[in-house]
Amino acid sequence: MLKRFLAFSVLSLLVACAPKRIPGTDIVDNSDTRAILAVMEEYRTALEARDAQAIQKLVSPSFQDDGGTPNDPSDDLTAQTLVPYLERVFPRIQGPRIELSIRRIQVGDGVAAAIYYWNASWRMPSLHSRPMKESELEQMVLRKEDGTWKILTGI
């Protein structure tokens, strides 16, 4: 009986010390991860709304993205070039639907990385008559600036 009590006590302590997780995920539940998830949801919503200004508000002034082609600077984006680029692209896109499945968030000292699976579909009549789809594993890097998480790269 004493052995069972001790085993139960040790197990209870281990469970009590385990970090709380966001329901349905393996992501630690704290104010930073919740704020990062909120930024990612705002980003997803802004993409579906084709709202370049809303996306601009989510990025850091230091934002840079190589467009997936590190050796080709012609498609690189910065905080200054992001809105003009999106305002050229968004009118050509119809009915975008975006799903972001966040797999992991690692938070360091004022910097975080979110690993997410991106599943998107849209129509672009000027290119194809059929709907287009894309699925990919991505990483978004964010930095805490003045108490707010901002996107540095990975959109």
NORGI-V864118 format. One line per field, one symbol per residue. ss: DSSP state (H for helix, E for strand, L for the rest). phi: phi as a letter, one per 20 degrees, with the letter a starting at -180 (. if undefined). psi: psi as a letter, one per 20 degrees, with the letter a starting at -180 (. if undefined). Layout:
ss: ???
phi: ???
psi: ???
This chain:
ss: LHHHHHHHHHHHHHHHHLLLELLLLLLELLHHHHHHHHHHHHHHHHHHHLLHHHHHHHELLLLEELLLLLLLHHHLEELLLHHHHHHHHHHHLEEEEEEEEEEEEEELLLEEEEEEEEEEEEELLLLLLLLEEEEEEEEEEEEEELLEEEEEELL
phi: .fffffffffffffffefffdfgncdefebffffffffffffffffffeldffffgfeefgegbbemncfecffdfccgfeffgfffeegfeddlfcccddfebcdddfncbcdebddccbadcgfdbeefdcbcaeccddcceclncfcfeaod
psi: ghggggggggggggghipqpqppjrjpporhghghghgghhgggghghilnhhhghhiqqijpqpjjjnhjnihjqqrhhigghghhhgghipplpppppophqpppbnjqqpppqppoqqrqmhigqhqqqqppqprpppqqooljppqphrk.
